[in-house]
């Protein structure tokens, strides 16, 4: 190697060493800037960045007063700086170390080896990614001065299709409802059917109840009419109180008459329907009538359904 070449290499090494030394020794202006920046970072609870600035103004080249203050605050920040140990495992409990860890979108580590990671206090969103596993995200509130907090993270493998031994992939198919039959064309849910003869008894009972109610209200009509005649006999004057009682009794009689008419009407219809159903019933197995709940597109109701 020529002498000129050796001299050039020596000069380059000296320049590089001088640059490193200059970078390691901040100027007085840089010391003041770092000290001022650390105060704002402390107010914002950015402890990691605050510590980095304090280490700059704590350098030997900084003025003595600034250096002492920055060294003192470095100890305070180290005491307040929280740390977390993340344990990442699979579902079988095996450790996973090749994990990309990010906090609020910033990469903190690509390999987890059980070491405590210093973090800024506050609420942060952490993401864990490892090859062969589904990514996982969770938010933690990191508390100031909490050292060595442990958090267990379990990663799950991705869901893969099942391949049978005969080859091919099993694919989950959507369940198709069975076709509607002829008696249920719109897929309505079927309810229990009532035997026609039983239904005739029901209508007959309704008819008897209607006739009984009509009779009771008919008797009430006669009673109210008699009462009104006793209050104000025909052709005799009535006092105002007697007239009020008379009008009330007449109104009650009219109401009872209307209810009696309705009762006899319902009774007659019920008895007639019951009789028709009873005498036209062929057998309990061949003739059935019932109400069926109906549920179809945009409708809910009931249907009177029969089988003959």
WOUR-V496589 format. One record per residue. N is the residue number from 1. RES is the residue in one small letter. OMEGA is omega in whole degrees, 0 to 359 (NA if undefined). D_LAST is the distance of its C-alpha to the last C-alpha in Angstrom with 2 decimals. Layout:
n | res | omega | d_last
N | RES | OMEGA | D_LAST
N | RES | OMEGA | D_LAST
//
This chain:
n | res | omega | d_last
1 | x | 183 | 117.21
2 | x | 179 | 119.62
3 | x | 180 | 121.12
4 | x | 180 | 119.51
5 | x | 180 | 116.09
6 | x | 179 | 116.69
7 | x | 180 | 117.93
8 | x | 179 | 114.83
9 | x | 179 | 112.51
10 | x | 179 | 114.49
11 | x | 180 | 114.30
12 | x | 179 | 110.52
13 | x | 180 | 110.05
14 | x | 179 | 112.23
15 | x | 180 | 110.26
16 | x | 180 | 106.96
17 | x | 179 | 108.33
18 | x | 178 | 109.64
19 | x | 179 | 106.23
20 | x | 181 | 104.52
21 | x | 180 | 107.13
22 | x | 179 | 106.80
23 | x | 181 | 102.98
24 | x | 183 | 103.32
25 | x | 181 | 105.85
26 | x | 177 | 104.49
27 | x | 179 | 106.92
28 | x | 178 | 107.62
29 | x | 179 | 105.46
30 | x | 178 | 102.56
31 | x | 179 | 103.01
32 | x | 179 | 102.80
33 | x | 180 | 99.74
34 | x | 180 | 97.90
35 | x | 178 | 98.84
36 | x | 180 | 97.57
37 | x | 182 | 94.33
38 | x | 180 | 93.66
39 | x | 178 | 93.74
40 | x | 179 | 90.90
41 | x | 177 | 88.88
42 | x | 179 | 89.36
43 | x | 180 | 87.99
44 | x | 180 | 84.89
45 | x | 174 | 84.46
46 | x | 190 | 84.93
47 | x | 181 | 86.79
48 | x | 180 | 86.84
49 | x | 177 | 88.39
50 | x | 180 | 90.65
51 | x | 178 | 92.02
52 | x | 179 | 92.72
53 | x | 179 | 94.76
54 | x | 177 | 96.60
55 | x | 177 | 97.63
56 | x | 183 | 99.22
57 | x | 175 | 101.30
58 | x | 181 | 102.20
59 | x | 183 | 104.08
60 | x | 182 | 107.78
61 | x | 181 | 108.81
62 | x | 176 | 107.36
63 | x | 190 | 109.61
64 | x | 182 | 110.11
65 | x | 178 | 108.48
66 | x | 182 | 105.38
67 | x | 181 | 105.16
68 | x | 180 | 105.35
69 | x | 180 | 102.65
70 | x | 177 | 100.29
71 | x | 179 | 100.85
72 | x | 181 | 100.08
73 | x | 175 | 96.84
74 | x | 179 | 95.81
75 | x | 179 | 95.80
76 | x | 180 | 93.68
77 | x | 179 | 91.12
78 | x | 179 | 90.96
79 | x | 183 | 90.27
80 | x | 186 | 87.50
81 | x | 178 | 85.90
82 | x | 178 | 82.62
83 | x | 183 | 81.50
84 | x | 173 | 78.28
85 | x | 179 | 77.70
86 | x | 174 | 74.46
87 | x | 182 | 73.01
88 | x | 183 | 70.54
89 | x | 171 | 68.53
90 | x | 184 | 65.56
91 | x | 178 | 62.50
92 | x | 179 | 64.38
93 | x | 179 | 67.31
94 | x | 180 | 69.72
95 | x | 174 | 72.19
96 | x | 183 | 71.95
97 | x | 181 | 75.30
98 | x | 185 | 74.93
99 | x | 173 | 73.21
100 | x | 182 | 73.79
101 | x | 177 | 73.97
102 | x | 176 | 73.94
103 | x | 182 | 74.30
104 | x | 178 | 73.26
105 | x | 180 | 73.39
106 | x | 182 | 76.88
107 | x | 177 | 77.40
108 | x | 183 | 78.96
109 | x | 173 | 78.98
110 | x | 179 | 77.80
111 | x | 179 | 78.54
112 | x | 184 | 77.80
113 | x | 177 | 80.13
114 | x | 181 | 79.64
115 | x | 177 | 82.28
116 | x | 182 | 82.01
117 | x | 178 | 81.53
118 | x | 184 | 83.26
119 | x | 172 | 81.08
120 | x | 177 | 81.39
121 | x | 180 | 79.77
122 | x | 178 | 76.65
123 | x | 181 | 73.02
124 | x | 178 | 72.68
125 | x | 183 | 69.88
126 | x | 178 | 70.41
127 | x | 182 | 68.90
128 | x | 180 | 69.06
129 | x | 177 | 68.75
130 | x | 182 | 69.25
131 | x | 180 | 68.62
132 | x | 181 | 65.43
133 | x | 176 | 63.89
134 | x | 177 | 61.86
135 | x | 184 | 64.07
136 | x | 179 | 63.94
137 | x | 177 | 64.98
138 | x | 179 | 65.67
139 | x | 176 | 67.72
140 | x | 172 | 70.36
141 | x | 181 | 72.67
142 | x | 185 | 76.14
143 | x | 182 | 78.37
144 | x | 177 | 82.10
145 | x | 178 | 84.42
146 | x | 185 | 81.55
147 | x | 172 | 82.95
148 | x | 176 | 81.14
149 | x | 183 | 77.61
150 | x | 178 | 75.19
151 | x | 179 | 71.80
152 | x | 179 | 69.48
153 | x | 179 | 67.42
154 | x | 179 | 64.81
155 | x | 181 | 63.92
156 | x | 177 | 60.73
157 | x | 178 | 60.51
158 | x | 179 | 58.35
159 | x | 182 | 54.82
160 | x | 178 | 54.94
161 | x | 180 | 52.21
162 | x | 179 | 51.75
163 | x | 179 | 53.06
164 | x | 183 | 51.75
165 | x | 182 | 54.26
166 | x | 180 | 52.89
167 | x | 180 | 53.84
168 | x | 183 | 51.94
169 | x | 177 | 50.79
170 | x | 181 | 47.61
171 | x | 179 | 46.11
172 | x | 182 | 43.46
173 | x | 179 | 40.45
174 | x | 181 | 37.99
175 | x | 180 | 34.59
176 | x | 180 | 31.92
177 | x | 180 | 28.40
178 | x | 180 | 25.68
179 | x | 179 | 23.86
180 | x | 180 | 20.62
181 | x | 186 | 17.53
182 | x | 181 | 15.25
183 | x | 181 | 12.72
184 | x | 192 | 15.89
185 | x | 183 | 18.41
186 | x | 178 | 21.05
187 | x | 181 | 21.30
188 | x | 177 | 19.93
189 | x | 184 | 20.00
190 | x | 175 | 16.78
191 | x | 181 | 16.67
192 | x | 177 | 15.16
193 | x | 180 | 11.66
194 | x | 178 | 11.95
195 | x | 185 | 10.28
196 | x | 181 | 9.22
197 | x | 176 | 12.15
198 | x | 178 | 14.39
199 | x | 178 | 13.72
200 | x | 177 | 14.74
201 | x | 180 | 17.87
202 | x | 179 | 18.63
203 | x | 177 | 18.59
204 | x | 178 | 20.54
205 | x | 176 | 23.02
206 | x | 179 | 23.49
207 | x | 179 | 24.14
208 | x | 179 | 26.67
209 | x | 179 | 28.35
210 | x | 179 | 28.66
211 | x | 180 | 30.20
212 | x | 179 | 32.51
213 | x | 178 | 33.62
214 | x | 179 | 34.25
215 | x | 181 | 36.33
216 | x | 180 | 38.36
217 | x | 175 | 39.16
218 | x | 175 | 39.97
219 | x | 179 | 42.51
220 | x | 178 | 43.82
221 | x | 179 | 44.43
222 | x | 180 | 46.66
223 | x | 181 | 48.49
224 | x | 179 | 49.26
225 | x | 178 | 50.44
226 | x | 180 | 52.75
227 | x | 181 | 54.12
228 | x | 180 | 54.88
229 | x | 179 | 56.71
230 | x | 181 | 58.77
231 | x | 180 | 59.83
232 | x | 178 | 61.02
233 | x | 182 | 61.49
234 | x | 177 | 61.38
235 | x | 179 | 64.79
236 | x | 179 | 66.32
237 | x | 180 | 67.16
238 | x | 174 | 65.40
239 | x | 178 | 66.84
240 | x | 180 | 65.27
241 | x | 179 | 63.72
242 | x | 179 | 62.33
243 | x | 179 | 60.99
244 | x | 178 | 59.20
245 | x | 179 | 57.64
246 | x | 180 | 56.70
247 | x | 179 | 54.96
248 | x | 180 | 53.08
249 | x | 178 | 51.92
250 | x | 179 | 50.81
251 | x | 178 | 48.84
252 | x | 180 | 47.13
253 | x | 179 | 46.26
254 | x | 179 | 44.69
255 | x | 179 | 42.59
256 | x | 179 | 41.43
257 | x | 180 | 40.60
258 | x | 179 | 38.43
259 | x | 178 | 36.59
260 | x | 178 | 36.17
261 | x | 179 | 34.63
262 | x | 180 | 32.18
263 | x | 179 | 31.33
264 | x | 179 | 30.73
265 | x | 178 | 28.60
266 | x | 180 | 26.36
267 | x | 180 | 26.32
268 | x | 180 | 25.37
269 | x | 180 | 22.53
270 | x | 180 | 21.21
271 | x | 180 | 21.58
272 | x | 180 | 19.97
273 | x | 178 | 16.86
274 | x | 180 | 16.73
275 | x | 179 | 17.20
276 | x | 180 | 14.46
277 | x | 182 | 11.87
278 | x | 186 | 13.60
279 | x | 178 | 13.85
280 | x | 179 | 10.38
281 | x | 181 | 8.86
282 | x | 178 | 8.40
283 | x | 180 | 9.18
284 | x | 184 | 9.91
285 | x | 186 | 8.90
286 | x | 183 | 5.41
287 | x | 179 | 4.32
288 | x | 178 | 6.58
289 | x | 180 | 8.56
290 | x | 176 | 11.92
291 | x | 183 | 14.98
292 | x | 173 | 15.92
293 | x | 182 | 19.68
294 | x | 176 | 20.46
295 | x | 178 | 23.74
296 | x | 179 | 24.87
297 | x | 175 | 28.21
298 | x | 177 | 29.95
299 | x | 174 | 27.03
300 | x | 181 | 25.65
301 | x | 179 | 22.95
302 | x | 182 | 19.54
303 | x | 174 | 16.16
304 | x | 187 | 13.36
305 | x | 180 | 10.30
306 | x | 176 | 6.64
307 | x | 180 | 3.80
308 | x | NA | 0.00
//
